[in-house]
């Protein structure tokens, strides 16, 4: 079924009727339970549901995605801080001058892909090769991932058969008819020695950096969320049940095997069983929270909260990473800016230190004022060029505050805790000022609002005071082979059979650039692995397209899959 066909009133009515029938049929048992309908969970649910012989339950704690603030690319910021945002806040930090940083995260069908800025960023070649090295699995390497991206994308730009695909489920295009400010920024980047590219996800993501117009998840002037493109077209099928306002509060673990989940639905706690596997796709904050609530994590932490230990995995909630930007850099415009596309149409990746091998800074041109205001001009007459860290060294933690699943999680983000991160971001601010105050952007620059010509300690203080998240939390249930790893190369939770994780929490380190596209790859990769494992279990052969995982830790899961 094409996307256009799903827009018809008849199809929408069929979805409503089918989902009502599915719920009326009961929620006792399914083959697969996917927790979280975001950028990874939506992919996994779709791919599993493509097999009519299996039943799939997709659970989402938030509500639907029917709102102008979701569909209209110009309104994406209206979702931040509202009902479609989990509204997490990190602990006050001395590294941010005592501030508590808000950490928005998508809540509702589509997750972050329904409220984000719609930027599609593939991740640098070295990111994926690092994943392969950490896991010992070539299937996570760049060459393998390129093949996945070609299958995922319906690319609407210049042909690049090696790196871009056409005809996939997800539409990707270069920002159409961009604001002249965006093209001026590219010229300004070139003036300081940053090469420009036609495609930020082509050769640019294999080298030392560059500047380009952004790839955006927009088609026909409407946002393309992962849920709308992957799950909605199959919601009329009898083997897929999608529940909103369904908060997963606990994984049902019996004798080191996940047997389903406990869900808070309509103010009642119900248990739903999974005959085969349960997949967590709740994001880098809620996934470790649910694991800890279910007894999977550091034994000492669980003991403090009176939670029975199911498996000692000290890495759960550790390794928290996020892209952080200096959000206060702004310039006054001679005239009001008429918004276009997603209002973030141009970007560059570059190195804060010439001795680095790959970019560690990403700057985004933001064509709306946010908090930047020239005292002598209306708020609508300003713009930003915001540098952010894409290779942060700082690491934080996620820990419980109590045993009740409804209690808040404690987030010690530790943004800018590492002095190297501060130094890199200071250099990023200096670079953005050089570009924005240069000749190419002069027609759009009525004067710098902030930070001005600060140096030394004053500039560092500005960076700490204006630092803000780019909403790319990752790493808190990382895959790998060391003692702090939570999942193996096939995303199976160590020590707990029939339980896998697919979201940004499994990243050993956060990818370079926006994380939506890598999360889609994570979902696709898990779907491929699960299909291969099912085939291998039936035939007696373990199907795998990369290097073998640790046999001793993997065997309980394979045995369980064989029974499934």
N, C-alpha and C positions, 0 to 999 in steps of 0.2 A: 504494500500500500504506500502511495506517495504521500509526502507531507501535505500537498494541496488537497488530497482526498480527505485527510483527517480534519480539515477545516470546515467540512460540510456539517450542517445541523443534524443530518441523519446519522453521521458517524458519532457526533457528540451524544446524541440520544442513545445510540447503541452502547457507548461506553458507560453511561449512567446506569442503564438497565442491567448490563452485565455485572458491573461492580456491586450493585444492590443485590443481585442474585447470588454473587459469590459470598457476600457477607451473610446473607440469610442462610446459606448452606452450611455455615459454621466455620469456626476458626480453630479447630482442634489440631489439625496435623497437615503438614505440607512436606513435599520433598526437600525444598530449599527455602530458607528464610533469609532475606536480605534486609539488614537494618540500616536505614538511611537512604534517601532518594536523591542524593547529591550527584556530583560529577562522576564518581566511581560507582556508587551503588546503582544508579540508573542504568549504567552500561551492563553491569553484571546481571541485573534482573532481566533486561531485554534479551541478552544472549542466552540465558538459561531458559527463558520462556519461549524461545524459538523452537525448542524441542517440545512438541505437543504431548509427549509421553510423560512429562514431569509437571508437577504443580509448584508454583512459586508464590511466595508471600513477600511483598515489599512494604516495609513499615517506615512511616515518616512521622516524626514528632510534631512537625509544623503542619500548616494548613495547605490549601491549594495554591496554585500559581496564577489565578485569574485576577489580574489587576493591571491597570495602565502603568503603574510603577514598575511592573515586571516586563511587560511587552514593549513599552516605549523606551528606546535606548537613551533618550535624553533625560529620563526621570530616575535613573538607577540610584542616585544618591538619596532619593526620598525613602528608600527601604532601610537605610542605615539607622539603627536606633529604634526601629518600629517592630511590628509583629513578626516580620520575616527575618529578624536578626536575633540570634541568641543573646546578644548584648553582654558578652563576657567582658570582664575588666581585670587586667593584671594587677598584682599587688603594687602598692607605691614603691618606687625604686629610687635609691640614691643616685643611680646612673642617669636618671631623667630629672634630676633636681627635685626628687620627692614626689613626682607625678605618678598617678595611676593611669596606665595607658588603656584606653578602650580597645577591645579586640572583637570587632564584628565578625560574625560567621552566619552563613545562610541557614535559615530555618524554614522549611517548607519544601514542596515538590520542586526539584531542581537544585536545592541547596544553594551553594555559592553561585552556581551558573544562572540562577534566577535573579540575583541582586548585584552581581559584580559589574565591573566596567567592560566586560565582554571582550577583553584582550586575549588573543590566542597566541601563546608563546610556547614553542616546542621544547625548550630546554637545550642547553649547550651539549655538543657532542661529548665533552668530557664528563658531564653529569651522568649520562647513561653508561659510559664506560666505567665510571666509578661504581655505579650500582652493580655492574657485572663483576667487578673486582671484589667488592665486599661480599657478594653472595656466592662467588665461584660459579656463576651461571651466565653463559654467553647470551642466553635469551634476553637478558636485561641490557645488553650492550647496544651501542648506537646503531649498528647495522640492522639488528633485529627490530629495534624501535622504529627505524625509518619505514620498514615494511608495514608496521602497524599504522603509522600515520598515513601512509598511502591508502590503506583500506578504510580508515576512519573518515578521511576528508572528502568533501565535494568542493575542491579548490576552484575559485573563479578568477584566478590571476594568470599571469604569463605561464605557459607550460614549463614544467620542470619535472620530467618523468622520474628522475632519480629521487627527488625529495618531496614532491607533491602528488596527491592523488585526486582523481575525479570520480564522481559517482558514489561516494561513500554516504553514510547516514548524516554526517555533520557538515553543514555549509560553512566555509571560511572564505573571506574576501578581504582585500585591501580597503581601508576606509575610503568610501566614494566621495568624490568632489570635496576634498578636504579644505578646511579653512586656509587661506593664504598664510596665516600665522604658522601653520604646521609645515608648509613647504619652506618658509623662511627659516624655521629652526633647522631643517636639514642643511640649508645653505650655510647657516651659522656653524653647524657642526663640522662641515667640510672646511670652513675657514680656519678652524683650529686643529686640523689634521685628522679628523675622524672620517673615514670613508663612508660614502652613502651607498645604499643598496635598494633595489626595487622590492626586495622581499626580506623581511627580518627573519623568516624561518627557512630561508634557503642556505646558500653558502655562508651567509653572515653568522649563522649559529655554529659554524665549524671552525672559526678562526679567532682573531684577537679582538673582534668587536666591529661596530659600525652603527650607522643611523639609518632609519627607514620609517616610512609610514606604517602604522600598526596593522596587523591582521586583526579583524574583528569578527565576532560571532553574530553577525547581523545579516538578514536576508530580507529584501523588500521593505526595508525600514523598520523591521521588527526584530527583537531579540530572538536568538535561537538558544534556548536553554538545552542542557543535555537531556533533561526529563522529556521535554516536548519532542525532541528529535528521536530519542531512543525508546522511551517507555510508552508514551501516549498512543503511538500508532498500533500498539499491540494490546491495549487495555480492553478491547472487546473480545479478546480470546478467553475461553473458559478456564484456561490453566493458570491465569495470572490474577492475583488479588492485590490491590493497592489500598492501604489504609493510611489515612492522615490522622493527625492528633493522637497518634499511637506512640507513647513514650516507652521505649525499652528500658526496663529497670534492672534486669538481671539476666545473665546467661544461665540456663539450666545445665549444670555439669554433674554428671554421674559417673563415678569410677573413671575419671580423667577423660571423659568424652562429653562433648556438647550435645545436648539432646533437644535444644530449642531455647525459647526465651520467655521471660515474664514481661508482660506489657501492661501499662496503665492505659486503659481505654474506657471512655465514658465513666470515669471516676471509679472504675473497678479494675482490680489486678487479675489478669487472666494468664494462663500458661498455654503456649502454643508449641507443639512438638515439631521437630524437623527430622524426617526419616533419613536424610542424607547429610546435609551440611548447613551450618549457619555462617553467614558472612557479615562482618561488621564493616560498615562504611559510614561511620558517624563523624569523621573528622578528627583532627589531631588533638582536640580537647575532649570530646565526648567518647571517643573510642577508648583511650586509656582510663577514663572515668568508669565506663561500664566494665572493663576488665577488672579493675580494682574492686568495684562493688560486688563482682562475682567471685572474688577470691583468687584472681590471677594477678600477681604482681609481687612487690617486695614483701617478704614475710613479716618483717618488723613493722612496716607501716600498717599492714592488715591487722596484725595483732593489737596495735594501739587502738584500732577502731572496732575490735571485737568481731572481725570478719573471718570466717573459717577459711583456711588456706586450701586452695585447689591446686595451685602450681606456683612455685617460687620463681618469678621472673623479675629480677631487680631492674631491668630496663624499662618496664612499663611506666610511662610518664616522664622518663628522662629524655635528654637529647632534644628538648623543645627548641625549635628554630623558627625564625620569622624574618621576612624582608622588612626592613625599617627604612623610612625615608625622612629626609629633612623637609618637613611639610610647610615651612614658613617662607620659602623663597618666592617672592612675587614681584610683578611689575605692573605699573599702571598703563592702560591702553588709551590711545588718543580718542577712541570711540567705542561704544558698546560692542561686544562680541556676539554675533548671532550664532548660537550653538549649532553644531553639526555632528552627525554620527554619534559616537559615544562621548564626545567632548575630550577624548584623550587620543588624538589621531597620530601622534608622532612620538618616537622614542629613540634612544641610543643606548648601546651597551659599550662600555669602555673600561680601561684599566686605570685604577687610581695610582698605580705604580707601574712604570714602564717595564720593570723587571718581572712582572707577573706574566704567566703564560696565557691566561684567559681573563675575560672581563670580570670585574668584581663590583661594578657600578652599573645600574640602569637608571636613566633619567626619563621621566615621562612629562610631556607637555600637557598641561591641564588647562583647557579653554573655558574655565569657569573660575570664579574668584575664591570660593571657599572662605577661608578666614583671612585672606589678604585684602587689605583695604588702604587705599591712599586717602588720607584724611580730607583731601580736597576733591575727591571724585566719588561718584556713586559706586557701590559695591560691584555692579555688573561691568565695570570698565577696568578690569584687571585680569591677569592670567599668571600661571605658575610654570616654572620649569623645575621639577622636583627630583633631586638625586636620591637614589636608594641603594642599599646594600643587597647584592644578590649572592654573595658568598660570606655571610656573617660567620664570625668565629664564636660569638657569644652563644651560650647554651642555657636553657632554663629548665624548669620542672613543673609537672602537673601532679598534685597530691590531693587526697581526700580531706574534707573537713569533718566528716562523720560517716556513719554507716548507712544513714537514710539516703536513698537515691535522689530524693528531692533536695538534699542539701547542696549548696553551691560547691564548685570545685575551686581549689586554690591554685592560681596560676602565677608562678614566679618567672616571668618572661626573661628577665636579665638582659633586656635589650641594651646594647652599648656597654655591657660589662667588660668586654675585652677592649683594651686600649687601641688595638689595631683597627677595630670597627670604627671607633671615633675618628682616628686619623684618616681612614679611607673616606668616611662621609664628609669630613672637612674638605678633603681634596675634591670630592664630588661637588660640593657647594661652590668652591672656587671655579671649577670647570663650567658649571652651569651659569655662573655670573659672567664668565668670559664670553660664552656664546650669546646669552641674552642681551648683554650690553654691547655686542659687536655690531658691525655695519649691516649685516644681513637682516637683523631683527629691529634695526633702528626705526623703520616706519611704524612699528607696532609698540614702540617703547616710549611712553611719556615720562618715564622716570622709574627708578628702582624703589620699590616699597620696602623690601627687606631681603637680605640682611644688611645691605650696605657694605661699605668697605671695612669690614671687621677683620681683625687678624688675631693670631695667637689665642690666648685664653678667652677673649671675648667671642671669637668665632666658635670655639669649642662649646662655650656656654650656650650660644644660639642653637647649635646642633642638638645639644642635650634637651634644651627647652622646647624645640619644635619637632623633635623626633616623634614619628607616628607609624603605626603599622601599615603595611600594604596588604594585609589580610591574607597572608600566605603561610599560615601556621603549619608546621610539619615536624616529622621525626620522632614522635613520642611512642612509637611501637615499631622501631626500625627493623628492617630485614638485614640479616647478616649471619655470621658464624661465630661471633665472639660472645662473651658472657652477658653482655648487655643487649643482645639481640632478642627480639620478641617473636619474629616470624622468620621462617626459612625462605629460600629462593622461590618456593611455590606458595608463599604467603600463608602457610599453615602455622598456627600458634604452637610454639614449642610446648610439648607436654600435654596438650589438650587435643584429642582427636576430633575431627569433624568441625573444626573452627578455623576460619580464615579471616584475614583483614584485607580490605582493599580501599585505601584512601591515602591522603598525604602523610598520615602518621607512619607509614612503612618506609618512607624515604630515609636512607642513611644520612643524607644531607639534602637540604631544600634545593630544588632545581633553579637554574638561572632563568629569571623572568617569571611571568605570571604562571600560576600552578594549575589552572583549569585543564589545559591540554594534557599535561603529564598525568593528571588524575584520570582522564579518559583512557590514556594508555594503560594505567594500572588496572582499571576495570577490564579493558580488553585482554590484557595479559592474563589476568586471573581466569576469565572466561575460557580462554584457550587452554590454560593449564587444567582446568576442571574437566573440560571435554576430553583432553588427552588422557587424564587420569582415569576417567570412567571407562574409556575404551581399553586402556591398559589393564585395569582391574578385571574386566570381563574376559580378556584374552590371556591373562596371566603374565602380561608383559607391562613393565612400567614405561609408559610413553612420556618422553621428555624431549624438548627441542634445544636443550642447552647442556651444560655440564651437570653431573649428578650432585644432588644435595647430600647432606649428612645422613647416611642410611640408618644409623641407630635412632636418631631423633625422628625420622620420617616414618618408620615402619608402623607405629600404631595407627597413624592416619590412613595409610594405604590399606591396612587390614580392615579398618572400618569402612572405607570406600568399597572394598571388595564385597562386604556384606550388603552395602547399599545397592 
